Every structure is written in structure tokens, then in C-alpha cells.
């Protein structure tokens, strides 16, 4: 028989059990989808730039969106050139 645990120890044990259960039952595909999407949003909204420097934030956003647009243009041109004769 286990000795009686105080409330703090029981809460820690319960949290550990719930965490382990969540990890075991979490679907493997898409497990980090929400985190990944939030990181993409943070990247394109210049979350890592100095928020006090408005010009840097706007320039970073423009540069990243222009890079994405250029990438999409390249993919489209490759598809049209090589996959659609």
C-alpha cells in the first residue's frame, strides 16, 4: 500500500500521467501542425524582427512575401515548361 501523498505530489503525478497519455494517443501525422503553422505565420509577419523598428518589420515582410511569390512563379513556370507540353 502506498503512503498518502500530499496534494502537490499528487498533482505532479497526475500531470505526468496526463502528459504521457497525451503523447501516446496523439496522432503521429499532424502532431505538430498547429505549431508549424504558427511558426510560418510568425515568419511571414516578421515576428523575429525588431518590433520597435517599423521600417525593418515592413521591409522584412515585403522581402519574405516577394521571395514566396518568386518561388511560386518558378514552380508554375517549371510546371508549364516541362509537365504541360
C-alpha positions in Angstrom: 0.0 0.0 0.0 1.3 3.4 -1.0 1.8 6.0 1.7 -0.5 9.0 1.4 0.9 11.7 -0.8 0.3 15.4 -0.2 -1.7 17.4 -2.7 1.3 18.8 -4.5 2.9 15.4 -5.2 -0.5 14.0 -6.3 -0.9 17.0 -8.7 2.6 16.4 -10.2 1.9 12.7 -10.6 -1.4 13.4 -12.3 0.1 15.9 -14.6 2.8 13.4 -15.6 0.3 10.7 -16.3 -1.8 13.0 -18.4 1.2 14.2 -20.3 2.3 10.6 -21.0 -1.2 9.7 -22.1 -1.4 12.7 -24.4 1.9 11.8 -26.0 0.9 8.2 -26.5 -2.6 8.9 -28.0 -1.6 12.0 -30.1 -1.8 11.2 -33.8 1.6 10.9 -35.4 0.5 12.7 -38.6 -0.1 16.3 -37.9 1.1 16.2 -34.3 2.9 19.5 -34.6 0.7 21.0 -37.4 -0.5 23.9 -35.2 3.0 24.7 -34.1 4.3 24.6 -37.6 1.5 26.9 -38.9 2.1 29.4 -36.1 5.8 29.4 -37.0 5.1 30.1 -40.6 2.8 32.9 -39.6 5.4 34.3 -37.3 8.0 34.1 -40.1 5.9 35.9 -42.7 4.7 38.6 -40.3 8.4 39.3 -39.3 7.9 38.1 -35.7 11.6 37.7 -35.3 12.5 41.3 -36.5 12.9 44.2 -34.0 9.3 45.3 -33.4 10.4 48.8 -32.4 11.9 49.4 -35.9 8.8 49.8 -38.1 10.9 50.0 -41.3 12.7 46.8 -40.6 9.4 45.0 -39.9 7.8 46.2 -43.1 11.0 45.5 -45.2 11.2 42.0 -43.8 7.6 41.3 -44.6 7.9 42.6 -48.1 11.1 40.6 -48.7 9.7 37.4 -47.4 6.4 37.8 -49.4 8.4 38.7 -52.5 10.5 35.5 -52.0 7.4 33.4 -51.7 5.9 35.0 -54.8 9.1 34.4 -56.8 9.2 30.7 -55.6 5.6 30.2 -56.7 6.4 31.8 -60.1 9.3 29.5 -60.6 7.2 26.4 -59.7 4.5 27.5 -62.1 6.9 28.2 -64.9 8.6 24.8 -64.5 5.2 23.0 -64.5 4.2 24.9 -67.7 7.5 24.2 -69.4 8.1 20.6 -68.5 4.8 19.0 -67.5 2.4 20.6 -69.9 3.9 20.2 -73.4 
